Amino acid sequence: MDCPQQLAGGSKAVVVVPSGAGPGRFPGSAGGEAGAWMNGHPEPALPRTAVVAAAAAPWKEERTRSIEDNQMNLPSMQAAYSAILRGLGEDPDRQGLLRTPWRAATAMQFFTKGYQENISDIVNNAIFDEDHDEMVIVKDIDMFSMCEHHLVPFIGKVSIGYIPNRKVVGVSKLARIVEIYSRRLQVQERLTKQIAVAITEALQPAGVGVVIEATHMCMVMRGVQKMNSKTVTSTMLGVFREDPKTREEFLTLIRN
């Protein structure tokens, strides 16, 4: 069934629940089993201590990875992909797969290159004093990220608005902030908030609004396999959260 959910800032999205879903169908659900059955085997349930630790971890924790780390870790990643191919019943030594472990490992490092980048390095030289206090919007920024639950992509567009407090940032830097946080293992809800908080910390604006609309391959290629489903998330900070007229102006402009 379709369940309306309230998003930050008053927007609404519809969460589609597969028909027949109920207690016991998903890991950790009330009255459910330890894990959901997928591809003929149960998904292991997380120990309660792991669940509590994950919930307590700071959502905006910065993690960094260097180019040297990439080079050092590449052999072990290649070996892991070779093991995956064998586990799938394939022969990693056949001609078509000889370089696949290397290609997959380097591709995964590229998909997650946001761990190598730092926000301060991106925006510090592109913040300018400007007597401007009207809304600035950059919309439909292409976004590619990796679902941290299934390691498959989710793809969509990001729209960002902010009201300067005598400081503006080069508009391309907003797209770069999206790139840094999206090129990590993510969930869309956290990604939306990280972008908004990064802009707030860099500029100290009167307010920030971020909306992401994305298609998740983990929902298209597996599971419920709903080809046309989209997920919309929003984060509203400052005046965007406090003033309904400002929020509505932003949401109207990004829709048009």
C-alpha positions as CSV (number, residue, x, y, z in Angstrom):
1,M,0.0,0.0,0.0
2,D,1.0,3.7,-0.4
3,C,1.9,5.3,2.9
4,P,2.4,9.2,2.9
5,Q,5.5,10.1,4.8
6,Q,6.3,13.6,6.1
7,L,9.6,14.9,4.9
8,A,11.7,17.6,6.5
9,G,10.3,21.0,5.7
10,G,6.7,19.9,5.2
11,S,7.1,18.1,1.9
12,K,5.6,14.7,1.4
13,A,6.7,11.5,-0.3
14,V,4.9,8.2,-0.9
15,V,6.6,5.1,0.4
16,V,5.5,2.1,-1.5
17,V,5.2,-1.0,0.6
18,P,5.0,-4.3,-1.4
19,S,1.7,-6.1,-1.2
20,G,1.7,-8.9,1.4
21,A,4.5,-7.2,3.4
22,G,3.9,-7.4,7.1
23,P,5.3,-8.6,10.4
24,G,8.0,-11.2,9.9
25,R,8.8,-10.3,6.3
26,F,11.7,-8.0,7.0
27,P,14.7,-8.3,9.3
28,G,14.1,-6.8,12.8
29,S,10.3,-6.3,12.1
30,A,8.0,-6.9,15.0
31,G,7.2,-10.6,15.3
32,G,9.6,-11.4,12.5
33,E,12.4,-13.9,12.0
34,A,16.0,-13.1,12.4
35,G,16.4,-12.2,8.8
36,A,14.5,-12.0,5.5
37,W,14.9,-14.8,3.0
38,M,16.7,-13.7,-0.2
39,N,17.8,-15.9,-3.1
40,G,17.1,-19.0,-1.1
41,H,19.0,-18.1,2.1
42,P,18.3,-15.9,5.1
43,E,19.8,-12.5,5.5
44,P,21.7,-12.5,8.8
45,A,20.4,-10.3,11.5
46,L,22.7,-7.7,13.1
47,P,23.6,-8.3,16.7
48,R,21.9,-5.8,18.9
49,T,25.2,-4.3,20.0
50,A,26.0,-3.6,16.4
51,V,22.6,-1.9,15.8
52,V,23.1,0.3,18.9
53,A,26.7,1.2,17.9
54,A,25.6,2.1,14.3
55,A,22.8,4.3,15.7
56,A,25.2,6.1,18.0
57,A,27.8,6.8,15.4
58,P,27.9,10.5,14.3
59,W,26.2,10.7,10.9
60,K,28.6,13.4,9.6
61,E,31.8,11.6,10.5
62,E,34.5,12.4,8.0
63,R,36.5,9.5,6.6
64,T,39.5,10.0,4.4
65,R,41.3,7.8,2.0
66,S,44.5,8.7,0.1
67,I,45.7,7.7,-3.4
68,E,48.4,5.7,-1.6
69,D,45.7,3.8,0.2
70,N,44.1,3.0,-3.2
71,Q,47.4,1.5,-4.5
72,M,48.0,-0.4,-1.3
73,N,44.5,-1.9,-1.1
74,L,44.1,-2.7,-4.8
75,P,45.7,-6.3,-4.6
76,S,43.4,-7.4,-1.8
77,M,40.3,-5.9,-3.5
78,Q,41.3,-7.8,-6.7
79,A,41.5,-11.0,-4.8
80,A,38.1,-10.4,-3.2
81,Y,36.5,-9.9,-6.6
82,S,38.2,-13.1,-7.9
83,A,36.7,-14.9,-4.9
84,I,33.2,-13.4,-5.7
85,L,33.5,-14.6,-9.3
86,R,34.3,-18.1,-8.1
87,G,31.4,-18.0,-5.6
88,L,29.1,-17.2,-8.5
89,G,30.3,-20.3,-10.3
90,E,32.5,-18.5,-12.8
91,D,36.1,-19.1,-13.8
92,P,38.2,-15.9,-13.1
93,D,40.9,-17.3,-15.4
94,R,38.8,-17.5,-18.6
95,Q,39.7,-14.9,-21.2
96,G,36.7,-12.6,-20.7
97,L,37.2,-12.4,-16.9
98,L,41.0,-12.2,-16.7
99,R,41.1,-8.5,-15.9
100,T,37.7,-8.2,-14.4
101,P,38.8,-8.2,-10.8
102,W,41.2,-5.3,-11.5
103,R,38.6,-3.4,-13.4
104,A,36.0,-3.9,-10.7
105,A,38.3,-2.9,-7.9
106,T,39.5,0.3,-9.7
107,A,35.9,1.1,-10.6
108,M,34.8,0.7,-7.0
109,Q,37.6,3.0,-5.9
110,F,36.3,5.6,-8.4
111,F,32.7,5.2,-7.3
112,T,33.8,6.0,-3.7
113,K,36.4,8.6,-4.5
114,G,34.5,11.1,-2.2
115,Y,36.4,9.5,0.7
116,Q,39.6,11.0,-0.8
117,E,38.2,14.6,-0.8
118,N,37.6,17.2,1.8
119,I,35.0,20.0,1.8
120,S,37.3,22.7,3.0
121,D,39.8,22.1,0.2
122,I,36.9,22.6,-2.3
123,V,35.2,25.8,-1.0
124,N,37.8,27.8,0.9
125,N,39.1,29.7,-2.1
126,A,35.7,30.2,-3.6
127,I,33.8,32.0,-0.9
128,F,33.2,35.7,-1.6
129,D,31.9,38.7,0.3
130,E,28.8,39.9,-1.5
131,D,25.9,42.1,-0.4
132,H,23.2,39.7,-1.6
133,D,20.4,38.3,0.5
134,E,18.1,36.8,-2.1
135,M,17.7,33.1,-2.8
136,V,20.3,31.3,-4.9
137,I,19.3,28.0,-6.5
138,V,21.2,25.4,-8.4
139,K,18.9,22.7,-9.5
140,D,19.0,19.3,-11.4
141,I,22.6,18.5,-10.4
142,D,23.2,15.0,-11.7
143,M,24.0,12.6,-8.8
144,F,25.4,9.0,-8.8
145,S,25.9,7.2,-5.5
146,M,26.2,3.7,-4.1
147,C,23.7,2.1,-1.8
148,E,25.6,1.0,1.3
149,H,23.1,-1.9,1.9
150,H,23.5,-3.7,-1.5
151,L,26.5,-1.9,-3.2
152,V,24.4,-1.1,-6.2
153,P,23.8,2.5,-7.6
154,F,21.1,5.0,-7.0
155,I,20.9,7.8,-9.5
156,G,19.1,11.0,-9.5
157,K,19.2,14.8,-9.3
158,V,19.9,17.2,-6.5
159,S,18.5,20.7,-6.1
160,I,20.1,23.2,-3.7
161,G,18.9,26.6,-2.5
162,Y,20.4,29.0,0.0
163,I,19.9,32.6,1.2
164,P,23.3,34.2,1.6
165,N,24.3,36.1,4.7
166,R,26.8,38.4,2.9
167,K,28.8,35.5,1.6
168,V,28.3,33.5,-1.6
169,V,30.1,30.5,-3.0
170,G,31.0,29.8,-6.6
171,V,28.0,27.9,-8.0
172,S,30.1,25.0,-9.3
173,K,31.3,24.3,-5.8
174,L,27.7,23.3,-4.9
175,A,28.0,20.6,-7.5
176,R,31.4,19.6,-6.1
177,I,29.9,19.3,-2.6
178,V,27.3,16.9,-4.1
179,E,30.0,15.0,-5.8
180,I,32.1,14.5,-2.6
181,Y,29.2,13.2,-0.5
182,S,27.5,11.1,-3.3
183,R,30.8,9.3,-4.2
184,R,30.7,7.4,-1.0
185,L,28.6,4.4,0.3
186,Q,25.4,6.2,1.2
187,V,21.7,6.2,2.0
188,Q,19.8,9.0,0.4
189,E,18.5,10.4,3.7
190,R,22.0,10.9,5.1
191,L,23.3,12.2,1.7
192,T,20.6,14.9,1.7
193,K,21.5,16.1,5.2
194,Q,25.2,16.0,4.7
195,I,25.0,18.3,1.7
196,A,22.8,20.8,3.6
197,V,25.0,20.8,6.7
198,A,28.2,21.2,4.7
199,I,26.8,24.3,2.9
200,T,25.6,25.7,6.3
201,E,29.0,25.2,7.9
202,A,30.9,26.7,5.0
203,L,28.7,29.8,4.4
204,Q,26.7,30.4,7.6
205,P,23.7,31.4,5.4
206,A,20.3,32.4,6.6
207,G,19.0,29.1,5.4
208,V,19.6,26.1,3.2
209,G,17.3,23.7,1.3
210,V,18.3,20.5,-0.4
211,V,16.0,18.1,-2.3
212,I,17.1,14.8,-3.9
213,E,15.0,12.7,-6.2
214,A,16.6,9.4,-7.1
215,T,16.0,5.9,-8.5
216,H,17.4,3.1,-6.5
217,M,18.7,0.1,-8.4
218,C,18.3,-2.0,-5.3
219,M,14.5,-1.5,-5.7
220,V,14.5,-1.8,-9.5
221,M,16.8,-4.8,-10.1
222,R,16.0,-6.8,-7.0
223,G,13.5,-7.0,-4.2
224,V,10.1,-5.5,-5.2
225,Q,11.5,-4.7,-8.8
226,K,9.5,-1.5,-9.3
227,M,10.9,0.1,-12.4
228,N,9.3,3.5,-12.1
229,S,9.6,4.2,-8.4
230,K,11.4,7.3,-7.2
231,T,12.5,8.3,-3.8
232,V,12.3,12.0,-2.7
233,T,14.1,13.3,0.4
234,S,14.6,16.9,1.6
235,T,16.5,18.8,4.3
236,M,15.5,22.3,5.3
237,L,17.7,24.4,7.6
238,G,17.3,27.9,9.0
239,V,14.7,30.1,7.3
240,F,13.8,27.3,4.9
241,R,12.6,25.3,7.8
242,E,11.2,28.1,9.9
243,D,9.3,30.1,7.2
244,P,6.7,28.3,5.1
245,K,6.7,31.0,2.4
246,T,10.4,30.7,1.9
247,R,10.2,27.0,1.7
248,E,7.3,27.1,-0.7
249,E,9.2,29.6,-2.9
250,F,12.1,27.2,-3.1
251,L,10.0,24.1,-3.8
252,T,8.1,26.0,-6.5
253,L,11.2,27.2,-8.2
254,I,12.9,23.8,-8.4
255,R,9.7,22.2,-9.8
256,N,9.4,24.8,-12.6
